[in-house]
Amino acid sequence: MSTGAGMALNAPVAAQVARVQARHVLGDIRGSIQQVGPGYVAFTDLKGNLGKLKLTGHGFGRITVASNQFEGASLLMSGPGGTLTIDLFRAPIRNGVRGTGTINTQMLIRSGTGDYKDAAGSAGSFVATVQDLRKLYKRTKSLLTDKTDVNSLSDAAYFLLDSTKPPKK
């Protein structure tokens, strides 16, 4: 069977895959980041949304100052329906204009509790802007803004994040 004939027979499957891959849930989180020890950072006062979920939280991570490297972090975000544990992965810290820095990394929602458990396993990108890298490296708080794009998620996770009410079981 030719590739074209195989694709014609599987057109409904291909359409389903394309539809799933095209879905994105965007988020916006603000807070502070501060170096709290040699190579360690704390994320505090995190507030924002992931899709339509309103979340607050905190987290801890690692950086290598000498090589401008973000080593990863774990964030705990809570909302009225439960909590999400979000893992961030290793990425370079890019120097920007006027002392800013950008961390463009991948994220994984490792686990969820309560109504948010269906979001576990969803993945996407996490692009954080640190307002003042000099403050971060001098161990003082610096403003952090983030744009998230969760683009690998199940139907249940998409429904949860794109709706103010989680799906009924």
N, C-alpha and C positions, 0 to 999 in steps of 0.2 A: 504494500500500500504506500502510495506517495505521501510526502509530508503534507501537501495541500489537502489530500483526501482525508488524512488523519485529523487535520485541523477542522475540516468541514464537519466531520462526525462529532468532534468535541467542541463545536462552537458554543453551546450553552456553558460548558465548563470554562472555556477561555473567557467568555463574557463575565462569568462569576468572579474569576481571578482578577480580571481587570477592574471590576467594580470594587473589590476588596482592597486592591492596591491603591486605588485612587482616593480612599478615605483618609482624611487627616483630622486630628483633634488638636487645636492650638491652645496654648496656655501662656500666661504672663505671671511671673513671680518676682517680687521685690523683697529685699531684705538687706542684711549686712554680712560681710565676710571679714574675718579677722584671723591673723596668724596668732596662735595661742601657745606655740612652742616650736622648737626647731623642726620644721617640716610639717607641722600640723595646722589646720585651719578649722575654724568653727563658722558655721552658717547660722545666723540668729535672726529673729524677728521676720521670718519668711511669711509673706502673705501674698495671696493671689488666687488665680484660678487655673484649673486644668480642664478644658472644655467648659462645662457649666458648673463644675464643682468648685465651691469656695473653700480654700484650704489655708491653713496656717502650719508653721512647723519650724524645724531646726535640723542641724546635721553636723557631721564632722568629716574631714577629709585630710588629704596629704598633698603637699606641694614640694617641689625641689626648686628652691630659689635660685641656686647657681645656674641652672639650665632653663629657667622659666618654664617649668613643667608642672602641670596639674596631674597628680598621680591618681586621682579618683576620690569619690566621696559616697556617703550614704546619707540620704535625707529621709526624715520621718515627717510626713505631712498628714494633718488631721482635719477632718471636716465633721459635719453633723451626722454623717452616716457611717463613719469608721476612720481607718487610717490607711495610708499607702506608704510603703517603704520603696524609695527610688534610689537605684544605684547609678552613679555617674562614673565614667571610665576615663582612662588616661588620655591626655591631649596637651599639646603645647599651649602656653599662654602667649598670645600674640600682642605685641605692643601696638597701641593705637594712638590717635591724636590726643594731645593735651594730657598725657600721662595715663590714659585709660588702658585697659587690657581686655582681651576677649578670649574666652575659653569656649571653643566649639567642640563639644564632645557628644558621645552617644549616651542615651539613658535607657534603663530597663526598670519597669515597675516590678520589683522582685516579689512583693507580696501585698495583699490587701486584707483588711478585716471588715467585719460587718457588711454593710451594703456594697462596699468597694471591692470585695474579694474577686469579682469577675474581671477586674482590671489587671490582675496579676499576669505577668508574661508579656504585657504590651511593651513595645519599644519605640524609640524615636530619637530625635535630636534635642540637645539642650545647649543653647547658645547663651552664655552668661557674659555680661559686660561688667567689669570691675571699674568703678568710677576713678579710683586713684591707686595705681599699683604701688607707688612709693609708700602710701599709708599702709597698705597690706604688708609690704616687706618690712616696715618699721613696727609692726605689731599693733597698729591702731585700726579701728574699724573703718571700713570703706563700704560705700553703697554698692549693692549688687542688683542688677536688673537682669532678667532672664526671659528669653522667648523659647518656648518648647513647641515641638511638633511631634505628636505621637502618631506614627503612620503605620505601625504594624500591630494590629489589635484584632481581637475576636469580635464577632457580632455582639456578644453580651457586653464586652468592654466598650465598644463603640456606642451602644445604646446607653450605657451607664454614663459615659463622659459627655455625650452629646444631649443628655436629657437631665432635667432637674430632679427626676424621680427614677430610682433604679428599677430594673425589670422585676416583675413579680415572679416568684418561684412556683 
